[in-house]
Amino acid sequence: MDERCRAVAALIFAAEGPLSLDRLCQFFECSRADLRPAIAQLQELYPPRKSGFYLAEVAGGYQFRTDSDLATWLGKLNRERPFRFSQAALETLAMVAYRQPVTRGEIEYLRGVDSGGVLKTLLDKGFLRILGKKDVPGRPLMYGTSKHFLEFFGLKDLSALPTLKEFSALEPVPDSEPGRVETEGEARPLLISNEVEPTTE
Amino acid sequence: MTIEISLHNFDGPLDLLLHLIKTNEMDIADIQMVEITEQYLSVIEHMKQLNLDVAGEFLLMAATLIHIKSRMLLPVIEEPDSEEDELDPRAELVRRLLEYQRYKDAANSLDRLPCLKREVFLRQFVESDVAGVGAEEDLSIGIYQLAAAFHQLLRHSQVEFIHEVVREQLSVADFVHKILDQLGRCGQQSFTDLFPHGATRQEMVVTFLAMLELVKMRMVKISQSVEFQPIWLRLAVSATEMDPASLDEGAFGYG
């Protein structure tokens, strides 16, 4: 491995957040095309599920992350309890992620409940950002997801979001947890789902 | 059919309605409005019995259900002009339910993604490490963060004075002397006359305190002949016996 390639790895390792290709180009004063082979070589060297950590592509940059199957071991390192979203926060986050830019009114119509508090919490935690004001009466704020949102869920960009299903029938109630929808595993005879691409404007 | 439902499981009226429709194994395209409305209302009634605050949103949904139910009882009048009118009053509700379910499902898929500090971990950084590499890149800040930072700054900065209220300094000693002067002139005075008309609340309080001080020092005697009759203040000492030093401001300890 040449020195530049090693330096790229070292920089990504030492940087606090994901390091974008453009930023790496600034360090080495070269073009993106010059660095691509180095990145590709590193991705080959640090693939997921091989050495405990891997070179991930998150939020438009590169970052070393631990393999997710090692969570139980790493959880012991972490003294604080793992962060948990409330159902309301997850729903709201999903609506913003797939429909951004979206206003509070639109979210409240979708959810059928007041969502001001949830939006405030998500803004405070840095998952959302304000994109501007909608050009309609009242000029409501438009919300979108932040860079931190992508980092948190380990997404390369918004197009990496799980595909949004189109439902034309209801999912059956799982026996274990009333009132909550579970989609994994079991056969779903009632479900007719057509995969659609998430809107990434 | 009785329904046992823990209300904490429900995020909102749409969530509850979805659950009711599913447990009844109804076809979403053909919701039995009579049955669903009845069950929905009984859940709300149940909430009331448990002395839970029924959120406005749940009541709004109840009203919507009843409205749809009543519309379904009316004969459908087909007007050729109103093409856009939905013939099925349930259509909007169904659309909202399906849309809601879509995002509920999306929320669950989000939750299944490997998250930071739950499934995926990063190297830990302390403040000083952050200053060097990559700091310039993180200069972009949202309007919300900016406003929040400013808000915090404002809170920590000095409080702006919009209007300053000047507190009038009233001294108990001054009022003690005033009372003594008045009593020295007339020999006795009624309690109500002690408080002149138009005196401020503060003046009245200080006058009352001065009077109590005088009584404590046994310089003034207070008496009332019969209940509900005027209360009289009298000098209990002769002018020569007074110790002027004991009537200084400091002696009373009001500062």
Chai-1 contact restraints between the chains, C-beta under 6 A:
chainA,res_idxA,chainB,res_idxB,connection_type,confidence,min_distance_angstrom,max_distance_angstrom,comment,restraint_id
A,A14,B,V133,contact,1.0,0.0,6.0,A-B,restraint_1
A,A15,B,V133,contact,1.0,0.0,6.0,A-B,restraint_2
A,A15,B,G134,contact,1.0,0.0,6.0,A-B,restraint_3
A,E16,B,F125,contact,1.0,0.0,6.0,A-B,restraint_4
A,E16,B,V130,contact,1.0,0.0,6.0,A-B,restraint_5
A,E16,B,G134,contact,1.0,0.0,6.0,A-B,restraint_6
A,G17,B,G134,contact,1.0,0.0,6.0,A-B,restraint_7
A,R23,B,E137,contact,1.0,0.0,6.0,A-B,restraint_8
A,R65,B,V120,contact,1.0,0.0,6.0,A-B,restraint_9
A,T66,B,V120,contact,1.0,0.0,6.0,A-B,restraint_10
A,T66,B,F121,contact,1.0,0.0,6.0,A-B,restraint_11
A,S68,B,P114,contact,1.0,0.0,6.0,A-B,restraint_12
A,S68,B,E119,contact,1.0,0.0,6.0,A-B,restraint_13
A,S68,B,V120,contact,1.0,0.0,6.0,A-B,restraint_14
A,A71,B,E119,contact,1.0,0.0,6.0,A-B,restraint_15
A,L74,B,F121,contact,1.0,0.0,6.0,A-B,restraint_16
A,P82,B,K117,contact,1.0,0.0,6.0,A-B,restraint_17
A,P82,B,R118,contact,1.0,0.0,6.0,A-B,restraint_18
A,F83,B,K117,contact,1.0,0.0,6.0,A-B,restraint_19
A,Q87,B,D11,contact,1.0,0.0,6.0,A-B,restraint_20
A,A88,B,D11,contact,1.0,0.0,6.0,A-B,restraint_21
A,L90,B,A107,contact,1.0,0.0,6.0,A-B,restraint_22
A,L90,B,L110,contact,1.0,0.0,6.0,A-B,restraint_23
A,L90,B,D111,contact,1.0,0.0,6.0,A-B,restraint_24
A,E91,B,Y103,contact,1.0,0.0,6.0,A-B,restraint_25
A,E91,B,A107,contact,1.0,0.0,6.0,A-B,restraint_26
A,A94,B,Y103,contact,1.0,0.0,6.0,A-B,restraint_27
A,A94,B,A106,contact,1.0,0.0,6.0,A-B,restraint_28
A,A94,B,A107,contact,1.0,0.0,6.0,A-B,restraint_29
A,A94,B,L110,contact,1.0,0.0,6.0,A-B,restraint_30
A,M95,B,Y103,contact,1.0,0.0,6.0,A-B,restraint_31
A,R111,B,G12,contact,1.0,0.0,6.0,A-B,restraint_32
A,G112,B,G12,contact,1.0,0.0,6.0,A-B,restraint_33
A,G112,B,P13,contact,1.0,0.0,6.0,A-B,restraint_34
A,G112,B,L14,contact,1.0,0.0,6.0,A-B,restraint_35
A,G112,B,E57,contact,1.0,0.0,6.0,A-B,restraint_36
A,V113,B,G12,contact,1.0,0.0,6.0,A-B,restraint_37
A,V113,B,E57,contact,1.0,0.0,6.0,A-B,restraint_38
A,L123,B,Y144,contact,1.0,0.0,6.0,A-B,restraint_39
A,R129,B,G142,contact,1.0,0.0,6.0,A-B,restraint_40
A,I130,B,I143,contact,1.0,0.0,6.0,A-B,restraint_41
A,I130,B,Y144,contact,1.0,0.0,6.0,A-B,restraint_42
A,F152,B,C115,contact,1.0,0.0,6.0,A-B,restraint_43
A,F152,B,L116,contact,1.0,0.0,6.0,A-B,restraint_44
A,F153,B,L113,contact,1.0,0.0,6.0,A-B,restraint_45
A,G154,B,P114,contact,1.0,0.0,6.0,A-B,restraint_46
A,G154,B,V120,contact,1.0,0.0,6.0,A-B,restraint_47
A,P162,B,S109,contact,1.0,0.0,6.0,A-B,restraint_48
A,L164,B,A106,contact,1.0,0.0,6.0,A-B,restraint_49
A,K165,B,D105,contact,1.0,0.0,6.0,A-B,restraint_50
A,F167,B,L98,contact,1.0,0.0,6.0,A-B,restraint_51
A,F167,B,Q101,contact,1.0,0.0,6.0,A-B,restraint_52
A,F167,B,R102,contact,1.0,0.0,6.0,A-B,restraint_53
A,A169,B,I28,contact,1.0,0.0,6.0,A-B,restraint_54
A,L170,B,K22,contact,1.0,0.0,6.0,A-B,restraint_55
A,L170,B,I28,contact,1.0,0.0,6.0,A-B,restraint_56
A,V173,B,K22,contact,1.0,0.0,6.0,A-B,restraint_57
A,V173,B,T23,contact,1.0,0.0,6.0,A-B,restraint_58
A,G179,B,N9,contact,1.0,0.0,6.0,A-B,restraint_59
A,G179,B,F10,contact,1.0,0.0,6.0,A-B,restraint_60
A,G179,B,H19,contact,1.0,0.0,6.0,A-B,restraint_61
A,V181,B,K104,contact,1.0,0.0,6.0,A-B,restraint_62
A,T183,B,D105,contact,1.0,0.0,6.0,A-B,restraint_63
